[in-house]
Amino acid sequence: MTNGHRAATDQRLSDSAASVFAVLADAGRATRPQLAERAGLSKPTVSTAMAELETAGLATRFGTANGGTGRSAAIYGLGPAAGAVLAIDLAPTRTQVRGCALDGSLLAEGADSRPNAAGAVRGVLEALPPGAPLRAVVVAVGDVTAKGREGTGMRPATAKAGPAFDAMAVALPPGAPVHLENNVNCAALAELHEGAARGRHTFGYLQIGLGIGLGIVIGGQVLRGANGAAGEVARLPYPWDEGREPRHEGLEEYIGVRSLLRRAAQAWQDADGPRPRTAERLFALAEEGHATACAAVGRHAADVGRLAAAVAAVLDPGLIVLGGGTGANPQLLRGVRAELERLSWPTEVVSSMLGSSGTVVGAARLAVARGVRAVTDGAPA
């Protein structure tokens, strides 16, 4: 255990108390009349439910509010027994961690290099309220299926995800309910609620960085697919022309940042100065008007635009949000939009508003939802 945190134990609530708890978690703070209205329950039923929640430590009073008639009403929020959740973005080079209450409020956050993922997790756990039950842990990883690497189909939600996961997991309390989620789907969920896709119920989140991926949101829900692999655009056949056989994940290799830098290096001339070693440096040079850098970025934008055209042809999403280490760079927008317009029908393209934090933000939303469900169902989600 870390700082007294523990996996939550079963606690069965009445149906009315479970309904009121879910409404309270969504509201953050509310009076009994507000809870009754939002839950669709009578005031006496809500009063009984609140007494049950207060006794269990799942709800507590946070002051009073004066009504228009001069009467005051108690304001309620989640109690200490409601606990907390953890969201972990186990990215290729950097791990981000967030600890949140079940009303979604941020309690603590931290980050470190991937080899020090366990330290980042411990730091956030130590900053959470002492003794708070850990209701859910959501770990965002690059691939939640085992196909192609392990050949055993979809991993169980609590299965391990390789050495990096094993090294990180030692920091978690014994028995903590751990769930794996696709990192691109997490980022898409964050864009839906807090980013560039707010107010849009159907869109595609196209991540371009070390790898590539697509988060598909249809009717406000992330599409996962029969094997949990919807949006794995890395598996699109590439190349696909006469005389060349498609390679396994060849498209990801071609569009990923390593190939971008390799193509830039091949085009670099002695008069261009030092070769850029990172995508950030390449984009910085392009922004300064460096001709060779501009050509490399322009070609990359066209390549991403062709992938976006494939996405539009299959999904007709209306909106594509570009994210990831290189995808979110605004310098790509003009070229992506032009190539997409040339090859497909009108589709809006915008840059991510959340940047590198999008994945952990989305994972936190999923963790909160699982945590609330763990309380209302009376068992870990």
ZASELO-890770 format. One record per residue (C-alpha): x, y, z; residue in three letters. Coordinates in pm, whole numbers. Last residue first. Example, Ala and Ser with C-alpha at 12.3 -4.5 7.8 and 13.67 -1.06 7.14 Angstrom:
(rec (1367, -106, 714), "Ser")
(rec (1230, -450, 780), "Ala")
This chain:
(rec (-1611, -173, -1175), "Ala")
(rec (-1520, -254, -814), "Pro")
(rec (-1829, -357, -618), "Ala")
(rec (-2143, -198, -476), "Gly")
(rec (-2291, -114, -814), "Asp")
(rec (-2334, 254, -722), "Thr")
(rec (-1986, 278, -574), "Val")
(rec (-1803, 94, -854), "Ala")
(rec (-2009, 284, -1110), "Arg")
(rec (-1883, 612, -968), "Val")
(rec (-1528, 485, -994), "Gly")
(rec (-1575, 361, -1348), "Arg")
(rec (-1705, 701, -1460), "Ala")
(rec (-1420, 874, -1276), "Val")
(rec (-1164, 645, -1440), "Ala")
(rec (-1307, 714, -1786), "Leu")
(rec (-1285, 1087, -1730), "Arg")
(rec (-932, 1051, -1595), "Ala")
(rec (-829, 854, -1905), "Ala")
(rec (-955, 1140, -2119), "Gly")
(rec (-744, 1394, -1931), "Val")
(rec (-446, 1154, -1936), "Val")
(rec (-469, 1129, -2316), "Thr")
(rec (-526, 1498, -2380), "Gly")
(rec (-229, 1625, -2180), "Ser")
(rec (12, 1618, -2476), "Ser")
(rec (-183, 1879, -2668), "Gly")
(rec (-524, 1975, -2533), "Leu")
(rec (-660, 2204, -2804), "Met")
(rec (-600, 1956, -3085), "Ser")
(rec (-565, 2113, -3428), "Ser")
(rec (-861, 2155, -3663), "Val")
(rec (-985, 1994, -3985), "Val")
(rec (-1339, 2042, -4119), "Glu")
(rec (-1441, 1801, -4392), "Thr")
(rec (-1554, 1901, -4741), "Pro")
(rec (-1553, 1599, -4974), "Trp")
(rec (-1242, 1404, -5063), "Ser")
(rec (-914, 1410, -5255), "Leu")
(rec (-836, 1776, -5324), "Arg")
(rec (-1009, 1899, -5008), "Glu")
(rec (-809, 1652, -4801), "Leu")
(rec (-487, 1767, -4964), "Glu")
(rec (-563, 2135, -4900), "Ala")
(rec (-678, 2079, -4539), "Arg")
(rec (-369, 1878, -4456), "Val")
(rec (-140, 2140, -4611), "Gly")
(rec (-301, 2430, -4424), "Arg")
(rec (-320, 2247, -4093), "Leu")
(rec (34, 2111, -4073), "Leu")
(rec (186, 2430, -3935), "Gln")
(rec (-64, 2415, -3646), "Pro")
(rec (139, 2136, -3479), "Asn")
(rec (-110, 1889, -3333), "Ala")
(rec (-5, 1613, -3570), "Gly")
(rec (361, 1624, -3468), "Thr")
(rec (347, 1502, -3107), "Gly")
(rec (-10, 1381, -3130), "Gly")
(rec (-332, 1548, -3236), "Gly")
(rec (-526, 1649, -3547), "Leu")
(rec (-900, 1676, -3494), "Val")
(rec (-1107, 1565, -3793), "Ile")
(rec (-1461, 1698, -3830), "Leu")
(rec (-1752, 1603, -4055), "Gly")
(rec (-1693, 1238, -3970), "Pro")
(rec (-1761, 1092, -4317), "Asp")
(rec (-1639, 760, -4176), "Leu")
(rec (-1481, 561, -4460), "Val")
(rec (-1402, 833, -4713), "Ala")
(rec (-1322, 1087, -4442), "Ala")
(rec (-1066, 856, -4283), "Val")
(rec (-905, 789, -4621), "Ala")
(rec (-894, 1164, -4684), "Ala")
(rec (-730, 1214, -4344), "Ala")
(rec (-461, 964, -4449), "Leu")
(rec (-406, 1166, -4762), "Arg")
(rec (-390, 1488, -4559), "Gly")
(rec (-128, 1331, -4331), "Val")
(rec (87, 1267, -4638), "Asp")
(rec (27, 1620, -4765), "Ala")
(rec (124, 1765, -4427), "Ala")
(rec (442, 1556, -4428), "His")
(rec (532, 1691, -4771), "Arg")
(rec (480, 2046, -4648), "Gly")
(rec (688, 1983, -4336), "Val")
(rec (977, 1853, -4547), "Ala")
(rec (949, 2142, -4796), "Ala")
(rec (935, 2400, -4517), "Cys")
(rec (1246, 2246, -4357), "Ala")
(rec (1430, 2269, -4688), "Thr")
(rec (1329, 2634, -4736), "Ala")
(rec (1389, 2763, -4381), "His")
(rec (1104, 3012, -4335), "Gly")
(rec (1135, 3066, -3960), "Glu")
(rec (826, 2848, -3906), "Glu")
(rec (1000, 2574, -4103), "Ala")
(rec (1301, 2598, -3873), "Leu")
(rec (1077, 2562, -3568), "Ala")
(rec (899, 2267, -3728), "Phe")
(rec (1230, 2087, -3781), "Leu")
(rec (1343, 2169, -3428), "Arg")
(rec (1023, 2026, -3276), "Glu")
(rec (1051, 1721, -3499), "Ala")
(rec (1387, 1645, -3342), "Thr")
(rec (1744, 1608, -3464), "Arg")
(rec (1731, 1897, -3711), "Pro")
(rec (2030, 1890, -3946), "Arg")
(rec (2286, 2160, -3882), "Pro")
(rec (2309, 2428, -4153), "Gly")
(rec (2111, 2436, -4477), "Asp")
(rec (2422, 2509, -4688), "Ala")
(rec (2540, 2152, -4641), "Asp")
(rec (2213, 2029, -4789), "Gln")
(rec (1928, 1843, -4618), "Trp")
(rec (1697, 1634, -4837), "Ala")
(rec (1808, 1302, -4688), "Gln")
(rec (1790, 1450, -4335), "Ala")
(rec (1434, 1570, -4394), "Ala")
(rec (1335, 1225, -4513), "Arg")
(rec (1488, 1069, -4202), "Arg")
(rec (1317, 1321, -3974), "Leu")
(rec (976, 1241, -4120), "Leu")
(rec (1056, 870, -4113), "Ser")
(rec (1126, 888, -3739), "Arg")
(rec (814, 1101, -3681), "Val")
(rec (573, 834, -3802), "Gly")
(rec (412, 864, -4146), "Ile")
(rec (609, 589, -4321), "Tyr")
(rec (647, 351, -4026), "Glu")
(rec (279, 391, -3943), "Glu")
(rec (189, 315, -4304), "Leu")
(rec (409, 4, -4307), "Gly")
(rec (227, -149, -4010), "Glu")
(rec (302, -493, -4160), "His")
(rec (431, -427, -4510), "Arg")
(rec (221, -402, -4826), "Pro")
(rec (388, -571, -5127), "Glu")
(rec (537, -354, -5400), "Arg")
(rec (526, -418, -5773), "Gly")
(rec (201, -240, -5846), "Glu")
(rec (74, -14, -5571), "Asp")
(rec (-48, -35, -5216), "Trp")
(rec (233, 62, -4982), "Pro")
(rec (87, 29, -4730), "Tyr")
(rec (-222, -172, -4625), "Pro")
(rec (-398, 1, -4333), "Leu")
(rec (-275, -155, -4009), "Arg")
(rec (-141, 172, -3867), "Ala")
(rec (-498, 296, -3904), "Val")
(rec (-588, 116, -3582), "Glu")
(rec (-916, 310, -3555), "Gly")
(rec (-1128, 26, -3422), "Ala")
(rec (-905, -218, -3233), "Ala")
(rec (-1114, -323, -2932), "Gly")
(rec (-1164, -659, -3101), "Asn")
(rec (-1526, -611, -3211), "Ala")
(rec (-1485, -235, -3250), "Gly")
(rec (-1403, 40, -3001), "Arg")
(rec (-1623, 328, -3119), "Leu")
(rec (-1607, 614, -2868), "Val")
(rec (-1954, 748, -2795), "Gln")
(rec (-2093, 1100, -2854), "Gly")
(rec (-2304, 990, -3150), "Gly")
(rec (-2002, 838, -3320), "Ile")
(rec (-1651, 914, -3192), "Val")
(rec (-1362, 741, -3367), "Ile")
(rec (-1010, 772, -3226), "Gly")
(rec (-751, 716, -3495), "Leu")
(rec (-390, 613, -3452), "Gly")
(rec (-37, 687, -3568), "Ile")
(rec (304, 619, -3419), "Gly")
(rec (596, 832, -3307), "Leu")
(rec (356, 1120, -3364), "Gly")
(rec (32, 1155, -3557), "Ile")
(rec (-302, 1113, -3380), "Gln")
(rec (-620, 1152, -3583), "Leu")
(rec (-927, 1222, -3371), "Tyr")
(rec (-1235, 1157, -3584), "Gly")
(rec (-1570, 1325, -3537), "Phe")
(rec (-1936, 1272, -3444), "Thr")
(rec (-2104, 1432, -3143), "His")
(rec (-1967, 1783, -3190), "Arg")
(rec (-2041, 2037, -2917), "Gly")
(rec (-1687, 2022, -2787), "Arg")
(rec (-1461, 1878, -3057), "Ala")
(rec (-1156, 2104, -3004), "Ala")
(rec (-1113, 2022, -2637), "Gly")
(rec (-1290, 1956, -2310), "Glu")
(rec (-1565, 1701, -2363), "His")
(rec (-1508, 1561, -2710), "Leu")
(rec (-1135, 1643, -2715), "Glu")
(rec (-1093, 1445, -2391), "Ala")
(rec (-1279, 1147, -2537), "Leu")
(rec (-1056, 1155, -2843), "Ala")
(rec (-747, 1155, -2620), "Ala")
(rec (-873, 848, -2433), "Cys")
(rec (-950, 672, -2761), "Asn")
(rec (-594, 745, -2875), "Val")
(rec (-451, 597, -2555), "Asn")
(rec (-644, 271, -2582), "Asn")
(rec (-772, 175, -2238), "Glu")
(rec (-646, -76, -1984), "Leu")
(rec (-834, -117, -1654), "His")
(rec (-689, -165, -1307), "Val")
(rec (-903, -237, -999), "Pro")
(rec (-650, -200, -713), "Ala")
(rec (-604, -537, -542), "Gly")
(rec (-271, -451, -385), "Pro")
(rec (-210, -74, -387), "Pro")
(rec (-32, 56, -699), "Leu")
(rec (340, 137, -706), "Ala")
(rec (437, -210, -830), "Val")
(rec (215, -147, -1134), "Ala")
(rec (463, 92, -1296), "Met")
(rec (739, -164, -1351), "Ala")
(rec (488, -425, -1473), "Asp")
(rec (330, -174, -1710), "Phe")
(rec (666, -89, -1861), "Ala")
(rec (748, -460, -1891), "Pro")
(rec (435, -546, -2092), "Gly")
(rec (69, -459, -2080), "Ala")
(rec (-62, -655, -1785), "Lys")
(rec (-415, -791, -1776), "Ala")
(rec (-690, -618, -1582), "Thr")
(rec (-916, -540, -1877), "Ala")
(rec (-862, -888, -2023), "Pro")
(rec (-641, -878, -2331), "Arg")
(rec (-807, -914, -2669), "Met")
(rec (-695, -1193, -2896), "Gly")
(rec (-418, -1437, -2807), "Thr")
(rec (-164, -1379, -3084), "Gly")
(rec (95, -1207, -2868), "Glu")
(rec (220, -933, -3095), "Arg")
(rec (-12, -931, -3397), "Gly")
(rec (-323, -953, -3184), "Lys")
(rec (-276, -869, -2818), "Ala")
(rec (-531, -592, -2811), "Thr")
(rec (-522, -293, -2579), "Val")
(rec (-261, -117, -2791), "Asp")
(rec (-87, 212, -2718), "Gly")
(rec (-160, 229, -2348), "Val")
(rec (-383, 443, -2126), "Ala")
(rec (-400, 304, -1772), "Val")
(rec (-728, 355, -1585), "Val")
(rec (-721, 295, -1211), "Val")
(rec (-1051, 266, -1026), "Ala")
(rec (-1207, 307, -681), "Arg")
(rec (-898, 377, -473), "Leu")
(rec (-1029, 408, -119), "Pro")
(rec (-913, 730, 51), "Ala")
(rec (-688, 643, 345), "Gly")
(rec (-493, 967, 334), "Pro")
(rec (-636, 1225, 89), "Pro")
(rec (-433, 1202, -234), "Leu")
(rec (-83, 1354, -251), "Ala")
(rec (91, 1025, -169), "Glu")
(rec (-93, 857, -456), "Leu")
(rec (30, 1127, -695), "Val")
(rec (394, 1081, -596), "Gly")
(rec (367, 703, -602), "Arg")
(rec (237, 709, -960), "Val")
(rec (519, 937, -1077), "Ala")
(rec (775, 715, -905), "Gly")
(rec (634, 404, -1069), "Ala")
(rec (660, 569, -1410), "Ala")
(rec (1034, 634, -1367), "Asn")
(rec (1137, 440, -1679), "Pro")
(rec (861, 627, -1868), "Arg")
(rec (1002, 969, -1780), "Ser")
(rec (811, 1162, -1517), "Asp")
(rec (476, 1329, -1462), "Ala")
(rec (254, 1439, -1177), "Gly")
(rec (-101, 1525, -1084), "Glu")
(rec (-307, 1570, -769), "Ala")
(rec (-665, 1619, -654), "Leu")
(rec (-835, 1721, -979), "Leu")
(rec (-1213, 1745, -951), "Ser")
(rec (-1405, 1484, -1148), "Gly")
(rec (-1686, 1438, -896), "Asp")
(rec (-1537, 1101, -810), "Leu")
(rec (-1221, 1272, -686), "Ala")
(rec (-924, 1278, -919), "Cys")
(rec (-562, 1162, -926), "Gly")
(rec (-375, 1232, -1246), "Arg")
(rec (-61, 1069, -1383), "Val")
(rec (155, 1142, -1687), "Gln")
(rec (427, 904, -1807), "Thr")
(rec (681, 1012, -2068), "Arg")
(rec (876, 842, -2346), "Thr")
(rec (645, 585, -2507), "Pro")
(rec (330, 702, -2322), "Ala")
(rec (190, 528, -2013), "Leu")
(rec (-87, 780, -1954), "Asp")
(rec (-210, 700, -1604), "Ile")
(rec (-546, 795, -1453), "Ala")
(rec (-615, 731, -1084), "Leu")
(rec (-944, 735, -898), "Val")
(rec (-1053, 866, -560), "Ala")
(rec (-1260, 779, -257), "Gly")
(rec (-1629, 817, -189), "Ala")
(rec (-1544, 739, 174), "Ala")
(rec (-1429, 1099, 224), "Pro")
(rec (-1772, 1244, 147), "Gly")
(rec (-1902, 1375, -184), "Leu")
(rec (-2087, 1704, -178), "Gly")
(rec (-2396, 1842, -12), "Tyr")
(rec (-2536, 2193, 31), "Ile")
(rec (-2792, 2234, 308), "Ala")
(rec (-3089, 2452, 224), "Ala")
(rec (-3180, 2791, 368), "Ser")
(rec (-3525, 2946, 363), "Arg")
(rec (-3560, 3315, 283), "Gly")
(rec (-3815, 3251, 9), "Thr")
(rec (-3557, 3303, -266), "Gly")
(rec (-3332, 3035, -122), "Gly")
(rec (-3025, 3077, 94), "Asn")
(rec (-2756, 2812, 48), "Ala")
(rec (-2595, 2614, 327), "Thr")
(rec (-2257, 2466, 411), "Gly")
(rec (-2055, 2173, 276), "Phe")
(rec (-2251, 1877, 407), "Arg")
(rec (-2123, 1523, 352), "Thr")
(rec (-2174, 1232, 118), "Ala")
(rec (-2016, 886, 83), "Leu")
(rec (-1935, 857, 454), "Gly")
(rec (-2164, 555, 485), "Ala")
(rec (-2388, 736, 732), "Thr")
(rec (-2397, 1037, 501), "Glu")
(rec (-2500, 819, 206), "Leu")
(rec (-2781, 652, 398), "Glu")
(rec (-2907, 986, 530), "Ala")
(rec (-2890, 1119, 175), "Met")
(rec (-3104, 832, 48), "Ala")
(rec (-3370, 893, 314), "Thr")
(rec (-3380, 1262, 228), "Ser")
(rec (-3389, 1179, -142), "Val")
(rec (-3691, 954, -91), "Thr")
(rec (-3866, 1226, 111), "Pro")
(rec (-3792, 1480, -167), "Lys")
(rec (-3942, 1257, -436), "Ser")
(rec (-3712, 1118, -706), "Leu")
(rec (-3638, 1227, -1062), "Gly")
(rec (-3264, 1220, -997), "Ala")
(rec (-3209, 1576, -1120), "Arg")
(rec (-3512, 1720, -941), "Glu")
(rec (-3453, 1532, -617), "Ala")
(rec (-3085, 1626, -620), "Leu")
(rec (-3170, 1992, -665), "Gln")
(rec (-3423, 1976, -381), "Pro")
(rec (-3159, 1806, -161), "Arg")
(rec (-2898, 2073, -231), "Thr")
(rec (-2610, 2022, -472), "Ala")
(rec (-2230, 2023, -503), "Arg")
(rec (-2020, 1816, -744), "Gly")
(rec (-2310, 1782, -987), "Ala")
(rec (-2200, 1457, -1154), "Asp")
(rec (-2097, 1297, -825), "Ala")
(rec (-2423, 1413, -667), "Leu")
(rec (-2627, 1260, -949), "Val")
(rec (-2445, 927, -918), "Ala")
(rec (-2488, 933, -538), "Phe")
(rec (-2860, 1005, -573), "Val")
(rec (-2909, 704, -799), "Ser")
(rec (-2712, 474, -568), "Ala")
(rec (-2905, 601, -266), "Ala")
(rec (-3234, 532, -445), "Ser")
(rec (-3129, 180, -545), "Asp")
(rec (-3012, 96, -194), "Ser")
(rec (-2638, 80, -154), "Leu")
(rec (-2414, -227, -138), "Arg")
(rec (-2061, -165, -18), "Gln")
(rec (-1795, -397, -156), "Asp")
(rec (-1438, -306, -64), "Thr")
(rec (-1234, -32, -228), "Ala")
(rec (-870, -97, -313), "Ala")
(rec (-644, 66, -63), "Arg")
(rec (-463, 388, 6), "His")
(rec (-279, 399, 338), "Gly")
(rec (6, 620, 214), "Asn")
(rec (98, 365, -49), "Thr")
(rec (0, 0, 0), "Met")
